Amino acid sequence: MAASLLQQTTYTAPRAWSTVATPSRKAVWAGRIITGVVSLLLAFDAGMKLVQAKPAIEGSAQLGFGPAQVFVIGVIALVCLILYLVPRTAVLGAVLWTGYFGGTVVTHLRVGNPLFTHVLSGVYVAALIWVSLYLRDPRVRALIGKR
């Protein structure tokens, strides 16, 4: 009985997805390049935290985090990066990165760091993540749409 129900179930993409034009080759490549640059920076940051590099430990200590917390933050960043780089889970990865960078904004604001260089740096990176997805992923284009 259950097997026959599963065989009869089919998935149909939402109507909005079918009406969105696929991105041009230039847009897709621009999105891939932005993704590559951002991903390299994020991988470097996560790696520094995971190997407990001295600059990562010292910088995080100034923000109120201990070495054990820095390692956990590195693991979270690595998971977000992996999800962002897998096409099927890229949107979930972008959502998680947005939350991660929301935490960085609050942390830098709490310790009184400069607004445009430290506090908003997470907003800049999150914006690049979403721009790269918009350029290369029709699902994100359908969600955001043209304004």
C-alpha positions as CSV (number, residue, x, y, z in Angstrom):
1,M,0.0,0.0,0.0
2,A,2.7,2.5,1.0
3,A,4.8,1.6,-2.0
4,S,2.0,2.4,-4.4
5,L,1.4,5.7,-2.7
6,L,5.1,6.6,-3.1
7,Q,5.1,5.7,-6.8
8,Q,2.1,7.9,-7.5
9,T,3.5,11.0,-5.8
10,T,5.3,13.3,-8.2
11,Y,6.9,16.7,-7.5
12,T,6.0,19.7,-9.6
13,A,8.2,22.8,-9.4
14,P,6.4,26.0,-8.3
15,R,5.0,28.0,-11.2
16,A,7.3,30.9,-10.5
17,W,10.3,28.8,-11.1
18,S,9.3,27.8,-14.5
19,T,8.7,31.5,-15.6
20,V,12.1,32.8,-14.4
21,A,14.6,33.1,-17.2
22,T,17.7,31.1,-16.7
23,P,20.8,33.3,-16.0
24,S,23.1,34.1,-18.9
25,R,26.4,32.4,-19.1
26,K,28.2,35.7,-18.1
27,A,26.0,35.9,-15.0
28,V,26.6,32.3,-14.1
29,W,30.4,32.8,-14.4
30,A,30.3,36.0,-12.5
31,G,28.4,34.2,-9.7
32,R,30.9,31.3,-9.8
33,I,33.9,33.7,-9.5
34,I,32.3,35.6,-6.6
35,T,31.5,32.2,-5.0
36,G,35.1,31.1,-5.5
37,V,36.6,34.2,-4.0
38,V,34.2,34.3,-1.0
39,S,34.6,30.6,-0.4
40,L,38.4,30.8,-0.3
41,L,38.2,33.6,2.3
42,L,35.7,31.7,4.3
43,A,37.7,28.4,4.1
44,F,40.8,30.3,5.2
45,D,39.0,31.8,8.2
46,A,37.4,28.4,9.2
47,G,40.8,26.7,8.8
48,M,42.5,29.2,11.0
49,K,39.9,28.6,13.7
50,L,40.1,24.8,13.4
51,V,43.8,24.6,13.7
52,Q,43.7,27.0,16.6
53,A,46.1,29.5,14.9
54,K,47.5,32.1,17.2
55,P,46.0,35.1,15.3
56,A,42.5,33.4,15.4
57,I,42.8,32.7,19.1
58,E,44.1,36.2,20.0
59,G,41.5,38.0,17.8
60,S,38.7,35.9,19.2
61,A,39.9,36.5,22.7
62,Q,39.5,40.3,22.1
63,L,35.9,39.5,21.2
64,G,35.4,37.5,24.4
65,F,35.7,34.0,23.0
66,G,38.0,31.2,24.4
67,P,40.0,28.7,22.4
68,A,37.4,25.9,22.8
69,Q,34.7,28.3,21.5
70,V,36.9,29.3,18.6
71,F,37.2,25.7,17.5
72,V,33.4,25.2,17.6
73,I,32.9,28.4,15.6
74,G,35.4,27.0,13.0
75,V,33.3,23.8,12.8
76,I,30.1,25.8,12.3
77,A,31.8,27.8,9.6
78,L,33.1,24.7,7.9
79,V,29.6,23.1,7.9
80,C,28.1,26.3,6.5
81,L,30.7,26.5,3.8
82,I,30.2,22.9,2.7
83,L,26.4,23.4,2.5
84,Y,27.0,26.6,0.5
85,L,29.3,24.9,-2.0
86,V,27.0,22.0,-2.7
87,P,24.5,23.2,-5.4
88,R,21.6,21.3,-3.9
89,T,22.1,22.9,-0.5
90,A,23.5,26.2,-1.5
91,V,20.5,28.2,-0.4
92,L,20.4,26.5,3.0
93,G,24.2,27.3,3.3
94,A,23.5,31.0,2.4
95,V,20.7,31.2,5.0
96,L,23.0,29.7,7.6
97,W,25.9,32.1,6.7
98,T,23.5,35.0,7.0
99,G,22.7,33.9,10.6
100,Y,26.4,33.4,11.3
101,F,27.3,36.9,10.1
102,G,24.4,38.3,12.1
103,G,26.2,37.0,15.1
104,T,29.4,38.7,14.0
105,V,27.7,42.0,13.6
106,V,26.3,41.8,17.2
107,T,29.7,40.6,18.6
108,H,31.6,43.5,17.0
109,L,28.9,46.0,18.0
110,R,29.0,44.7,21.6
111,V,32.8,45.3,22.0
112,G,32.6,48.7,20.3
113,N,34.5,48.0,17.1
114,P,34.3,50.5,14.2
115,L,31.0,50.4,12.2
116,F,32.1,50.3,8.6
117,T,35.2,48.1,8.9
118,H,34.3,45.6,11.6
119,V,30.6,45.7,12.5
120,L,29.3,45.7,9.0
121,S,32.0,43.3,7.5
122,G,29.6,40.4,8.0
123,V,26.9,42.2,6.1
124,Y,29.3,42.7,3.2
125,V,30.2,39.1,3.0
126,A,26.6,37.9,3.4
127,A,25.6,40.2,0.6
128,L,28.3,38.8,-1.7
129,I,27.1,35.3,-0.8
130,W,23.5,36.2,-1.9
131,V,24.6,38.1,-5.0
132,S,26.7,35.1,-6.1
133,L,23.6,32.8,-5.7
134,Y,21.3,35.3,-7.4
135,L,23.7,35.3,-10.4
136,R,24.0,31.6,-10.8
137,D,20.8,30.0,-9.3
138,P,17.4,30.4,-11.0
139,R,15.7,29.4,-7.7
140,V,17.1,32.4,-6.0
141,R,16.1,34.6,-8.9
142,A,12.6,33.3,-8.7
143,L,12.5,33.9,-5.0
144,I,13.9,37.5,-5.2
145,G,12.6,38.4,-8.6
146,K,13.5,41.4,-10.7
147,R,12.7,44.8,-9.2
